[in-house]
């Protein structure tokens, strides 16, 4: 596993603060990005519910696959 250390203060030092603020703003309900984020959250929540009651063999296989 490779660890990457990022110095965000150095990386963002030359960036315009106004454009950075626009980049990290939370999307509103009317924007398409909000719908995508809420869909992703719902998918992750459903996966969590299924894994809570699921097979331990499947859980271990998923954990082993994610650590590679």
PDB file of N, CA, C, O and CB in Angstrom:
ATOM      1  N   UNK A   1       0.833  -1.166   0.000  1.00  0.00           N
ATOM      2  CA  UNK A   1       0.000   0.000   0.000  1.00  0.00           C
ATOM      3  C   UNK A   1       0.885   1.239   0.000  1.00  0.00           C
ATOM      4  O   UNK A   1       1.831   1.337   0.782  1.00  0.00           O
ATOM      5  CB  UNK A   1      -0.952  -0.007   1.203  1.00  0.00           C
ATOM      6  N   UNK A   2       0.573   2.173  -0.874  1.00  0.00           N
ATOM      7  CA  UNK A   2       1.337   3.412  -0.988  1.00  0.00           C
ATOM      8  C   UNK A   2       0.571   4.518  -0.286  1.00  0.00           C
ATOM      9  O   UNK A   2      -0.606   4.753  -0.559  1.00  0.00           O
ATOM     10  CB  UNK A   2       1.606   3.778  -2.478  1.00  0.00           C
ATOM     11  N   UNK A   3       1.261   5.194   0.624  1.00  0.00           N
ATOM     12  CA  UNK A   3       0.638   6.325   1.304  1.00  0.00           C
ATOM     13  C   UNK A   3       1.070   7.600   0.610  1.00  0.00           C
ATOM     14  O   UNK A   3       2.254   7.814   0.351  1.00  0.00           O
ATOM     15  CB  UNK A   3       1.012   6.359   2.814  1.00  0.00           C
ATOM     16  N   UNK A   4       0.122   8.418   0.322  1.00  0.00           N
ATOM     17  CA  UNK A   4       0.377   9.679  -0.349  1.00  0.00           C
ATOM     18  C   UNK A   4       0.057  10.805   0.611  1.00  0.00           C
ATOM     19  O   UNK A   4      -1.068  10.921   1.097  1.00  0.00           O
ATOM     20  CB  UNK A   4      -0.452   9.804  -1.651  1.00  0.00           C
ATOM     21  N   UNK A   5       1.044  11.627   0.880  1.00  0.00           N
ATOM     22  CA  UNK A   5       0.847  12.752   1.784  1.00  0.00           C
ATOM     23  C   UNK A   5       0.716  14.009   0.944  1.00  0.00           C
ATOM     24  O   UNK A   5       1.605  14.349   0.163  1.00  0.00           O
ATOM     25  CB  UNK A   5       2.019  12.876   2.810  1.00  0.00           C
ATOM     26  N   UNK A   6      -0.403  14.693   1.114  1.00  0.00           N
ATOM     27  CA  UNK A   6      -0.681  15.894   0.339  1.00  0.00           C
ATOM     28  C   UNK A   6      -0.653  17.095   1.273  1.00  0.00           C
ATOM     29  O   UNK A   6      -1.333  17.113   2.299  1.00  0.00           O
ATOM     30  CB  UNK A   6      -2.052  15.788  -0.392  1.00  0.00           C
ATOM     31  N   UNK A   7       0.115  18.066   0.920  1.00  0.00           N
ATOM     32  CA  UNK A   7       0.139  19.323   1.667  1.00  0.00           C
ATOM     33  C   UNK A   7      -0.866  20.257   1.019  1.00  0.00           C
ATOM     34  O   UNK A   7      -0.538  20.980   0.078  1.00  0.00           O
ATOM     35  CB  UNK A   7       1.577  19.960   1.693  1.00  0.00           C
ATOM     36  N   UNK A   8      -2.107  20.240   1.532  1.00  0.00           N
ATOM     37  CA  UNK A   8      -3.174  21.029   0.936  1.00  0.00           C
ATOM     38  C   UNK A   8      -2.900  22.525   1.026  1.00  0.00           C
ATOM     39  O   UNK A   8      -3.281  23.281   0.133  1.00  0.00           O
ATOM     40  CB  UNK A   8      -4.489  20.708   1.605  1.00  0.00           C
ATOM     41  N   UNK A   9      -2.241  22.955   2.102  1.00  0.00           N
ATOM     42  CA  UNK A   9      -1.956  24.380   2.233  1.00  0.00           C
ATOM     43  C   UNK A   9      -1.019  24.858   1.134  1.00  0.00           C
ATOM     44  O   UNK A   9      -1.184  25.964   0.620  1.00  0.00           O
ATOM     45  CB  UNK A   9      -1.352  24.677   3.601  1.00  0.00           C
ATOM     46  N   UNK A  10      -0.039  24.041   0.769  1.00  0.00           N
ATOM     47  CA  UNK A  10       0.894  24.404  -0.305  1.00  0.00           C
ATOM     48  C   UNK A  10       0.213  24.285  -1.664  1.00  0.00           C
ATOM     49  O   UNK A  10       0.419  25.122  -2.543  1.00  0.00           O
ATOM     50  CB  UNK A  10       2.153  23.511  -0.261  1.00  0.00           C
ATOM     51  N   UNK A  11      -0.590  23.251  -1.830  1.00  0.00           N
ATOM     52  CA  UNK A  11      -1.269  23.013  -3.096  1.00  0.00           C
ATOM     53  C   UNK A  11      -2.258  24.121  -3.435  1.00  0.00           C
ATOM     54  O   UNK A  11      -2.401  24.498  -4.598  1.00  0.00           O
ATOM     55  CB  UNK A  11      -1.984  21.683  -3.056  1.00  0.00           C
ATOM     56  N   UNK A  12      -2.937  24.640  -2.420  1.00  0.00           N
ATOM     57  CA  UNK A  12      -3.972  25.639  -2.640  1.00  0.00           C
ATOM     58  C   UNK A  12      -3.498  27.071  -2.415  1.00  0.00           C
ATOM     59  O   UNK A  12      -4.300  28.000  -2.497  1.00  0.00           O
ATOM     60  CB  UNK A  12      -5.131  25.357  -1.746  1.00  0.00           C
ATOM     61  N   UNK A  13      -2.233  27.263  -2.139  1.00  0.00           N
ATOM     62  CA  UNK A  13      -1.716  28.594  -1.833  1.00  0.00           C
ATOM     63  C   UNK A  13      -1.887  29.566  -3.005  1.00  0.00           C
ATOM     64  O   UNK A  13      -2.190  30.741  -2.797  1.00  0.00           O
ATOM     65  CB  UNK A  13      -0.247  28.502  -1.452  1.00  0.00           C
ATOM     66  N   UNK A  14      -1.696  29.086  -4.216  1.00  0.00           N
ATOM     67  CA  UNK A  14      -1.772  29.958  -5.387  1.00  0.00           C
ATOM     68  C   UNK A  14      -3.174  30.006  -6.010  1.00  0.00           C
ATOM     69  O   UNK A  14      -3.392  30.735  -6.977  1.00  0.00           O
ATOM     70  CB  UNK A  14      -0.772  29.500  -6.425  1.00  0.00           C
ATOM     71  N   UNK A  15      -4.104  29.251  -5.476  1.00  0.00           N
ATOM     72  CA  UNK A  15      -5.453  29.205  -6.050  1.00  0.00           C
ATOM     73  C   UNK A  15      -6.284  30.390  -5.550  1.00  0.00           C
ATOM     74  O   UNK A  15      -6.151  30.836  -4.411  1.00  0.00           O
ATOM     75  CB  UNK A  15      -6.153  27.867  -5.693  1.00  0.00           C
ATOM     76  N   UNK A  16      -7.135  30.872  -6.434  1.00  0.00           N
ATOM     77  CA  UNK A  16      -8.028  31.974  -6.095  1.00  0.00           C
ATOM     78  C   UNK A  16      -9.046  31.485  -5.069  1.00  0.00           C
ATOM     79  O   UNK A  16      -9.708  30.469  -5.280  1.00  0.00           O
ATOM     80  CB  UNK A  16      -8.739  32.532  -7.365  1.00  0.00           C
ATOM     81  N   UNK A  17      -9.170  32.208  -3.963  1.00  0.00           N
ATOM     82  CA  UNK A  17     -10.044  31.773  -2.871  1.00  0.00           C
ATOM     83  C   UNK A  17     -11.524  31.782  -3.264  1.00  0.00           C
ATOM     84  O   UNK A  17     -12.296  30.951  -2.786  1.00  0.00           O
ATOM     85  CB  UNK A  17      -9.835  32.663  -1.656  1.00  0.00           C
ATOM     86  N   UNK A  18     -11.917  32.704  -4.121  1.00  0.00           N
ATOM     87  CA  UNK A  18     -13.324  32.764  -4.541  1.00  0.00           C
ATOM     88  C   UNK A  18     -13.693  31.544  -5.384  1.00  0.00           C
ATOM     89  O   UNK A  18     -14.758  30.960  -5.188  1.00  0.00           O
ATOM     90  CB  UNK A  18     -13.595  34.058  -5.337  1.00  0.00           C
ATOM     91  N   UNK A  19     -12.823  31.153  -6.322  1.00  0.00           N
ATOM     92  CA  UNK A  19     -13.106  29.971  -7.142  1.00  0.00           C
ATOM     93  C   UNK A  19     -13.053  28.694  -6.303  1.00  0.00           C
ATOM     94  O   UNK A  19     -13.773  27.735  -6.579  1.00  0.00           O
ATOM     95  CB  UNK A  19     -12.108  29.876  -8.308  1.00  0.00           C
ATOM     96  N   UNK A  20     -12.203  28.686  -5.285  1.00  0.00           N
ATOM     97  CA  UNK A  20     -12.140  27.533  -4.387  1.00  0.00           C
ATOM     98  C   UNK A  20     -13.432  27.407  -3.589  1.00  0.00           C
ATOM     99  O   UNK A  20     -13.936  26.301  -3.398  1.00  0.00           O
ATOM    100  CB  UNK A  20     -10.936  27.650  -3.436  1.00  0.00           C
ATOM    101  N   UNK A  21     -13.968  28.526  -3.122  1.00  0.00           N
ATOM    102  CA  UNK A  21     -15.225  28.515  -2.374  1.00  0.00           C
ATOM    103  C   UNK A  21     -16.374  28.027  -3.249  1.00  0.00           C
ATOM    104  O   UNK A  21     -17.243  27.301  -2.766  1.00  0.00           O
ATOM    105  CB  UNK A  21     -15.536  29.914  -1.825  1.00  0.00           C
ATOM    106  N   UNK A  22     -16.397  28.408  -4.518  1.00  0.00           N
ATOM    107  CA  UNK A  22     -17.441  27.948  -5.438  1.00  0.00           C
ATOM    108  C   UNK A  22     -17.318  26.454  -5.723  1.00  0.00           C
ATOM    109  O   UNK A  22     -18.315  25.770  -5.955  1.00  0.00           O
ATOM    110  CB  UNK A  22     -17.375  28.734  -6.748  1.00  0.00           C
ATOM    111  N   UNK A  23     -16.080  25.958  -5.703  1.00  0.00           N
ATOM    112  CA  UNK A  23     -15.828  24.550  -5.989  1.00  0.00           C
ATOM    113  C   UNK A  23     -16.335  23.644  -4.869  1.00  0.00           C
ATOM    114  O   UNK A  23     -16.829  22.550  -5.141  1.00  0.00           O
ATOM    115  CB  UNK A  23     -14.341  24.321  -6.208  1.00  0.00           C
ATOM    116  N   UNK A  24     -16.223  24.076  -3.626  1.00  0.00           N
ATOM    117  CA  UNK A  24     -16.562  23.215  -2.500  1.00  0.00           C
ATOM    118  C   UNK A  24     -17.942  23.471  -1.916  1.00  0.00           C
ATOM    119  O   UNK A  24     -18.288  22.898  -0.883  1.00  0.00           O
ATOM    120  CB  UNK A  24     -15.548  23.378  -1.434  1.00  0.00           C
ATOM    121  N   UNK A  25     -18.735  24.319  -2.556  1.00  0.00           N
ATOM    122  CA  UNK A  25     -20.069  24.613  -2.042  1.00  0.00           C
ATOM    123  C   UNK A  25     -20.948  23.363  -2.121  1.00  0.00           C
ATOM    124  O   UNK A  25     -20.820  22.564  -3.049  1.00  0.00           O
ATOM    125  CB  UNK A  25     -20.712  25.781  -2.830  1.00  0.00           C
ATOM    126  N   UNK A  26     -21.831  23.204  -1.151  1.00  0.00           N
ATOM    127  CA  UNK A  26     -22.752  22.066  -1.114  1.00  0.00           C
ATOM    128  C   UNK A  26     -23.834  22.290  -2.174  1.00  0.00           C
ATOM    129  O   UNK A  26     -24.430  23.366  -2.216  1.00  0.00           O
ATOM    130  CB  UNK A  26     -23.389  21.889   0.317  1.00  0.00           C
ATOM    131  N   UNK A  27     -24.099  21.303  -3.026  1.00  0.00           N
ATOM    132  CA  UNK A  27     -25.107  21.488  -4.062  1.00  0.00           C
ATOM    133  C   UNK A  27     -26.510  21.633  -3.477  1.00  0.00           C
ATOM    134  O   UNK A  27     -26.832  21.034  -2.451  1.00  0.00           O
ATOM    135  CB  UNK A  27     -25.072  20.324  -5.032  1.00  0.00           C
ATOM    136  N   UNK A  28     -27.331  22.430  -4.138  1.00  0.00           N
ATOM    137  CA  UNK A  28     -28.711  22.609  -3.698  1.00  0.00           C
ATOM    138  C   UNK A  28     -29.577  21.488  -4.262  1.00  0.00           C
ATOM    139  O   UNK A  28     -29.135  20.709  -5.107  1.00  0.00           O
ATOM    140  CB  UNK A  28     -29.256  23.993  -4.136  1.00  0.00           C
ATOM    141  N   UNK A  29     -30.798  21.419  -3.788  1.00  0.00           N
ATOM    142  CA  UNK A  29     -31.710  20.340  -4.194  1.00  0.00           C
ATOM    143  C   UNK A  29     -31.989  20.381  -5.696  1.00  0.00           C
ATOM    144  O   UNK A  29     -32.205  19.334  -6.307  1.00  0.00           O
ATOM    145  CB  UNK A  29     -33.031  20.437  -3.416  1.00  0.00           C
ATOM    146  N   UNK A  30     -31.987  21.558  -6.293  1.00  0.00           N
ATOM    147  CA  UNK A  30     -32.320  21.689  -7.716  1.00  0.00           C
ATOM    148  C   UNK A  30     -31.192  21.257  -8.659  1.00  0.00           C
ATOM    149  O   UNK A  30     -31.440  21.042  -9.845  1.00  0.00           O
ATOM    150  CB  UNK A  30     -32.688  23.116  -8.011  1.00  0.00           C
ATOM    151  N   UNK A  31     -29.984  21.129  -8.168  1.00  0.00           N
ATOM    152  CA  UNK A  31     -28.859  20.778  -9.034  1.00  0.00           C
ATOM    153  C   UNK A  31     -28.772  19.273  -9.230  1.00  0.00           C
ATOM    154  O   UNK A  31     -29.154  18.496  -8.355  1.00  0.00           O
ATOM    155  CB  UNK A  31     -27.547  21.310  -8.452  1.00  0.00           C
ATOM    156  N   UNK A  32     -28.261  18.872 -10.394  1.00  0.00           N
ATOM    157  CA  UNK A  32     -28.140  17.447 -10.708  1.00  0.00           C
ATOM    158  C   UNK A  32     -27.151  16.744  -9.790  1.00  0.00           C
ATOM    159  O   UNK A  32     -27.320  15.560  -9.497  1.00  0.00           O
ATOM    160  CB  UNK A  32     -27.714  17.264 -12.155  1.00  0.00           C
ATOM    161  N   UNK A  33     -26.122  17.449  -9.330  1.00  0.00           N
ATOM    162  CA  UNK A  33     -25.127  16.844  -8.453  1.00  0.00           C
ATOM    163  C   UNK A  33     -25.757  16.407  -7.129  1.00  0.00           C
ATOM    164  O   UNK A  33     -25.361  15.388  -6.564  1.00  0.00           O
ATOM    165  CB  UNK A  33     -23.977  17.828  -8.195  1.00  0.00           C
ATOM    166  N   UNK A  34     -26.729  17.163  -6.635  1.00  0.00           N
ATOM    167  CA  UNK A  34     -27.422  16.794  -5.401  1.00  0.00           C
ATOM    168  C   UNK A  34     -28.142  15.461  -5.575  1.00  0.00           C
ATOM    169  O   UNK A  34     -28.103  14.604  -4.693  1.00  0.00           O
ATOM    170  CB  UNK A  34     -28.424  17.894  -4.990  1.00  0.00           C
ATOM    171  N   UNK A  35     -28.788  15.300  -6.703  1.00  0.00           N
ATOM    172  CA  UNK A  35     -29.500  14.043  -6.968  1.00  0.00           C
ATOM    173  C   UNK A  35     -28.526  12.871  -7.027  1.00  0.00           C
ATOM    174  O   UNK A  35     -28.830  11.784  -6.536  1.00  0.00           O
ATOM    175  CB  UNK A  35     -30.293  14.138  -8.287  1.00  0.00           C
ATOM    176  N   UNK A  36     -27.365  13.087  -7.623  1.00  0.00           N
ATOM    177  CA  UNK A  36     -26.357  12.038  -7.714  1.00  0.00           C
ATOM    178  C   UNK A  36     -25.823  11.671  -6.332  1.00  0.00           C
ATOM    179  O   UNK A  36     -25.651  10.493  -6.022  1.00  0.00           O
ATOM    180  CB  UNK A  36     -25.211  12.480  -8.623  1.00  0.00           C
ATOM    181  N   UNK A  37     -25.563  12.680  -5.507  1.00  0.00           N
ATOM    182  CA  UNK A  37     -25.053  12.430  -4.161  1.00  0.00           C
ATOM    183  C   UNK A  37     -26.094  11.695  -3.320  1.00  0.00           C
ATOM    184  O   UNK A  37     -25.756  10.747  -2.612  1.00  0.00           O
ATOM    185  CB  UNK A  37     -24.656  13.751  -3.481  1.00  0.00           C
ATOM    186  N   UNK A  38     -27.343  12.119  -3.391  1.00  0.00           N
ATOM    187  CA  UNK A  38     -28.385  11.455  -2.605  1.00  0.00           C
ATOM    188  C   UNK A  38     -28.611  10.025  -3.080  1.00  0.00           C
ATOM    189  O   UNK A  38     -28.911   9.145  -2.272  1.00  0.00           O
ATOM    190  CB  UNK A  38     -29.694  12.242  -2.683  1.00  0.00           C
ATOM    191  N   UNK A  39     -28.472   9.787  -4.369  1.00  0.00           N
ATOM    192  CA  UNK A  39     -28.596   8.424  -4.897  1.00  0.00           C
ATOM    193  C   UNK A  39     -27.446   7.555  -4.382  1.00  0.00           C
ATOM    194  O   UNK A  39     -27.661   6.403  -4.005  1.00  0.00           O
ATOM    195  CB  UNK A  39     -28.611   8.437  -6.451  1.00  0.00           C
ATOM    196  N   UNK A  40     -26.238   8.098  -4.365  1.00  0.00           N
ATOM    197  CA  UNK A  40     -25.089   7.368  -3.835  1.00  0.00           C
ATOM    198  C   UNK A  40     -25.237   7.056  -2.360  1.00  0.00           C
ATOM    199  O   UNK A  40     -24.907   5.956  -1.915  1.00  0.00           O
ATOM    200  CB  UNK A  40     -23.826   8.156  -4.060  1.00  0.00           C
ATOM    201  N   UNK A  41     -25.729   8.019  -1.603  1.00  0.00           N
ATOM    202  CA  UNK A  41     -25.958   7.787  -0.164  1.00  0.00           C
ATOM    203  C   UNK A  41     -26.983   6.692   0.056  1.00  0.00           C
ATOM    204  O   UNK A  41     -26.813   5.834   0.922  1.00  0.00           O
ATOM    205  CB  UNK A  41     -26.422   9.077   0.527  1.00  0.00           C
ATOM    206  N   UNK A  42     -28.048   6.726  -0.730  1.00  0.00           N
ATOM    207  CA  UNK A  42     -29.104   5.721  -0.608  1.00  0.00           C
ATOM    208  C   UNK A  42     -28.552   4.329  -0.948  1.00  0.00           C
ATOM    209  O   UNK A  42     -28.886   3.352  -0.278  1.00  0.00           O
ATOM    210  CB  UNK A  42     -30.300   6.073  -1.534  1.00  0.00           C
ATOM    211  N   UNK A  43     -27.718   4.237  -1.976  1.00  0.00           N
ATOM    212  CA  UNK A  43     -27.122   2.959  -2.378  1.00  0.00           C
ATOM    213  C   UNK A  43     -26.219   2.417  -1.272  1.00  0.00           C
ATOM    214  O   UNK A  43     -26.271   1.233  -0.941  1.00  0.00           O
ATOM    215  CB  UNK A  43     -26.321   3.122  -3.688  1.00  0.00           C
ATOM    216  N   UNK A  44     -25.390   3.299  -0.704  1.00  0.00           N
ATOM    217  CA  UNK A  44     -24.490   2.872   0.370  1.00  0.00           C
ATOM    218  C   UNK A  44     -25.286   2.429   1.594  1.00  0.00           C
ATOM    219  O   UNK A  44     -24.930   1.444   2.241  1.00  0.00           O
ATOM    220  CB  UNK A  44     -23.520   4.010   0.750  1.00  0.00           C
ATOM    221  N   UNK A  45     -26.363   3.148   1.915  1.00  0.00           N
ATOM    222  CA  UNK A  45     -27.209   2.786   3.050  1.00  0.00           C
ATOM    223  C   UNK A  45     -27.833   1.412   2.836  1.00  0.00           C
ATOM    224  O   UNK A  45     -27.856   0.591   3.753  1.00  0.00           O
ATOM    225  CB  UNK A  45     -28.306   3.840   3.266  1.00  0.00           C
ATOM    226  N   UNK A  46     -28.342   1.156   1.623  1.00  0.00           N
ATOM    227  CA  UNK A  46     -28.955  -0.135   1.324  1.00  0.00           C
ATOM    228  C   UNK A  46     -27.928  -1.264   1.376  1.00  0.00           C
ATOM    229  O   UNK A  46     -28.226  -2.349   1.875  1.00  0.00           O
ATOM    230  CB  UNK A  46     -29.623  -0.098  -0.051  1.00  0.00           C
ATOM    231  N   UNK A  47     -26.724  -1.016   0.867  1.00  0.00           N
ATOM    232  CA  UNK A  47     -25.664  -2.035   0.939  1.00  0.00           C
ATOM    233  C   UNK A  47     -25.322  -2.343   2.388  1.00  0.00           C
ATOM    234  O   UNK A  47     -25.119  -3.503   2.747  1.00  0.00           O
ATOM    235  CB  UNK A  47     -24.399  -1.567   0.184  1.00  0.00           C
ATOM    236  N   UNK A  48     -25.259  -1.309   3.221  1.00  0.00           N
ATOM    237  CA  UNK A  48     -24.973  -1.512   4.636  1.00  0.00           C
ATOM    238  C   UNK A  48     -26.036  -2.347   5.326  1.00  0.00           C
ATOM    239  O   UNK A  48     -25.722  -3.211   6.144  1.00  0.00           O
ATOM    240  CB  UNK A  48     -24.842  -0.183   5.331  1.00  0.00           C
ATOM    241  N   UNK A  49     -27.295  -2.089   4.995  1.00  0.00           N
ATOM    242  CA  UNK A  49     -28.399  -2.863   5.584  1.00  0.00           C
ATOM    243  C   UNK A  49     -28.308  -4.326   5.186  1.00  0.00           C
ATOM    244  O   UNK A  49     -28.526  -5.213   6.011  1.00  0.00           O
ATOM    245  CB  UNK A  49     -29.757  -2.286   5.152  1.00  0.00           C
ATOM    246  N   UNK A  50     -27.991  -4.578   3.935  1.00  0.00           N
ATOM    247  CA  UNK A  50     -27.905  -5.964   3.468  1.00  0.00           C
ATOM    248  C   UNK A  50     -26.696  -6.678   4.062  1.00  0.00           C
ATOM    249  O   UNK A  50     -26.764  -7.871   4.357  1.00  0.00           O
ATOM    250  CB  UNK A  50     -27.836  -6.006   1.942  1.00  0.00           C
ATOM    251  N   UNK A  51     -25.594  -5.959   4.238  1.00  0.00           N
ATOM    252  CA  UNK A  51     -24.398  -6.589   4.800  1.00  0.00           C
ATOM    253  C   UNK A  51     -24.553  -6.858   6.299  1.00  0.00           C
ATOM    254  O   UNK A  51     -23.959  -7.802   6.819  1.00  0.00           O
ATOM    255  CB  UNK A  51     -23.173  -5.705   4.553  1.00  0.00           C
ATOM    256  N   UNK A  52     -25.335  -6.050   6.989  1.00  0.00           N
ATOM    257  CA  UNK A  52     -25.532  -6.261   8.429  1.00  0.00           C
ATOM    258  C   UNK A  52     -26.149  -7.619   8.718  1.00  0.00           C
ATOM    259  O   UNK A  52     -25.782  -8.275   9.693  1.00  0.00           O
ATOM    260  CB  UNK A  52     -26.415  -5.162   9.010  1.00  0.00           C
ATOM    261  N   UNK A  53     -27.064  -8.034   7.895  1.00  0.00           N
ATOM    262  CA  UNK A  53     -27.727  -9.312   8.130  1.00  0.00           C
ATOM    263  C   UNK A  53     -27.213 -10.411   7.229  1.00  0.00           C
ATOM    264  O   UNK A  53     -27.758 -11.515   7.222  1.00  0.00           O
ATOM    265  CB  UNK A  53     -29.202  -9.165   7.945  1.00  0.00           C
ATOM    266  N   UNK A  54     -26.186 -10.128   6.477  1.00  0.00           N
ATOM    267  CA  UNK A  54     -25.717 -11.082   5.478  1.00  0.00           C
ATOM    268  C   UNK A  54     -24.717 -12.098   5.997  1.00  0.00           C
ATOM    269  O   UNK A  54     -24.460 -12.201   7.197  1.00  0.00           O
ATOM    270  CB  UNK A  54     -25.112 -10.351   4.351  1.00  0.00           C
ATOM    271  N   UNK A  55     -24.182 -12.817   5.085  1.00  0.00           N
ATOM    272  CA  UNK A  55     -23.248 -13.896   5.379  1.00  0.00           C
ATOM    273  C   UNK A  55     -21.876 -13.352   5.773  1.00  0.00           C
ATOM    274  O   UNK A  55     -21.383 -12.401   5.166  1.00  0.00           O
ATOM    275  CB  UNK A  55     -23.119 -14.824   4.173  1.00  0.00           C
ATOM    276  N   UNK A  56     -21.271 -13.948   6.773  1.00  0.00           N
ATOM    277  CA  UNK A  56     -19.939 -13.548   7.221  1.00  0.00           C
ATOM    278  C   UNK A  56     -18.900 -13.864   6.143  1.00  0.00           C
ATOM    279  O   UNK A  56     -17.909 -13.144   6.020  1.00  0.00           O
ATOM    280  CB  UNK A  56     -19.574 -14.259   8.546  1.00  0.00           C
ATOM    281  N   UNK A  57     -19.105 -14.908   5.374  1.00  0.00           N
ATOM    282  CA  UNK A  57     -18.168 -15.264   4.300  1.00  0.00           C
ATOM    283  C   UNK A  57     -18.145 -14.163   3.247  1.00  0.00           C
ATOM    284  O   UNK A  57     -17.077 -13.803   2.753  1.00  0.00           O
ATOM    285  CB  UNK A  57     -18.555 -16.623   3.654  1.00  0.00           C
ATOM    286  N   UNK A  58     -19.308 -13.626   2.898  1.00  0.00           N
ATOM    287  CA  UNK A  58     -19.389 -12.547   1.911  1.00  0.00           C
ATOM    288  C   UNK A  58     -18.728 -11.286   2.462  1.00  0.00           C
ATOM    289  O   UNK A  58     -18.010 -10.597   1.738  1.00  0.00           O
ATOM    290  CB  UNK A  58     -20.865 -12.261   1.527  1.00  0.00           C
ATOM    291  N   UNK A  59     -18.962 -10.982   3.726  1.00  0.00           N
ATOM    292  CA  UNK A  59     -18.349  -9.805   4.341  1.00  0.00           C
ATOM    293  C   UNK A  59     -16.831  -9.894   4.326  1.00  0.00           C
ATOM    294  O   UNK A  59     -16.149  -8.921   4.005  1.00  0.00           O
ATOM    295  CB  UNK A  59     -18.843  -9.637   5.771  1.00  0.00           C
ATOM    296  N   UNK A  60     -16.308 -11.052   4.672  1.00  0.00           N
ATOM    297  CA  UNK A  60     -14.844 -11.236   4.674  1.00  0.00           C
ATOM    298  C   UNK A  60     -14.281 -11.128   3.269  1.00  0.00           C
ATOM    299  O   UNK A  60     -13.212 -10.551   3.069  1.00  0.00           O
ATOM    300  CB  UNK A  60     -14.467 -12.598   5.281  1.00  0.00           C
ATOM    301  N   UNK A  61     -14.984 -11.674   2.303  1.00  0.00           N
ATOM    302  CA  UNK A  61     -14.513 -11.587   0.923  1.00  0.00           C
ATOM    303  C   UNK A  61     -14.476 -10.134   0.453  1.00  0.00           C
ATOM    304  O   UNK A  61     -13.539  -9.726  -0.234  1.00  0.00           O
ATOM    305  CB  UNK A  61     -15.410 -12.422  -0.005  1.00  0.00           C
ATOM    306  N   UNK A  62     -15.493  -9.354   0.821  1.00  0.00           N
ATOM    307  CA  UNK A  62     -15.510  -7.942   0.452  1.00  0.00           C
ATOM    308  C   UNK A  62     -14.390  -7.184   1.139  1.00  0.00           C
ATOM    309  O   UNK A  62     -13.750  -6.337   0.516  1.00  0.00           O
ATOM    310  CB  UNK A  62     -16.853  -7.316   0.800  1.00  0.00           C
ATOM    311  N   UNK A  63     -14.141  -7.467   2.402  1.00  0.00           N
ATOM    312  CA  UNK A  63     -13.065  -6.774   3.123  1.00  0.00           C
ATOM    313  C   UNK A  63     -11.709  -7.119   2.529  1.00  0.00           C
ATOM    314  O   UNK A  63     -10.851  -6.247   2.391  1.00  0.00           O
ATOM    315  CB  UNK A  63     -13.091  -7.137   4.616  1.00  0.00           C
ATOM    316  N   UNK A  64     -11.512  -8.381   2.179  1.00  0.00           N
ATOM    317  CA  UNK A  64     -10.238  -8.782   1.578  1.00  0.00           C
ATOM    318  C   UNK A  64     -10.053  -8.135   0.210  1.00  0.00           C
ATOM    319  O   UNK A  64      -8.940  -7.742  -0.139  1.00  0.00           O
ATOM    320  CB  UNK A  64     -10.160 -10.310   1.453  1.00  0.00           C
ATOM    321  N   UNK A  65     -11.115  -8.019  -0.561  1.00  0.00           N
ATOM    322  CA  UNK A  65     -11.029  -7.413  -1.890  1.00  0.00           C
ATOM    323  C   UNK A  65     -10.751  -5.928  -1.800  1.00  0.00           C
ATOM    324  O   UNK A  65     -10.056  -5.382  -2.657  1.00  0.00           O
ATOM    325  CB  UNK A  65     -12.312  -7.653  -2.671  1.00  0.00           C
ATOM    326  N   UNK A  66     -11.277  -5.258  -0.785  1.00  0.00           N
ATOM    327  CA  UNK A  66     -11.066  -3.810  -0.672  1.00  0.00           C
ATOM    328  C   UNK A  66      -9.680  -3.471  -0.148  1.00  0.00           C
ATOM    329  O   UNK A  66      -9.212  -2.352  -0.360  1.00  0.00           O
ATOM    330  CB  UNK A  66     -12.115  -3.196   0.237  1.00  0.00           C
ATOM    331  N   UNK A  67      -9.015  -4.381   0.516  1.00  0.00           N
ATOM    332  CA  UNK A  67      -7.686  -4.080   1.058  1.00  0.00           C
ATOM    333  C   UNK A  67      -6.575  -4.314   0.044  1.00  0.00           C
ATOM    334  O   UNK A  67      -5.420  -3.980   0.309  1.00  0.00           O
ATOM    335  CB  UNK A  67      -7.427  -4.917   2.290  1.00  0.00           C
ATOM    336  N   UNK A  68      -6.901  -4.877  -1.098  1.00  0.00           N
ATOM    337  CA  UNK A  68      -5.879  -5.141  -2.132  1.00  0.00           C
ATOM    338  C   UNK A  68      -5.582  -3.940  -2.939  1.00  0.00           C
ATOM    339  O   UNK A  68      -4.750  -3.995  -3.844  1.00  0.00           O
ATOM    340  CB  UNK A  68      -6.307  -6.242  -3.043  1.00  0.00           C
TER     341      UNK A  68
END
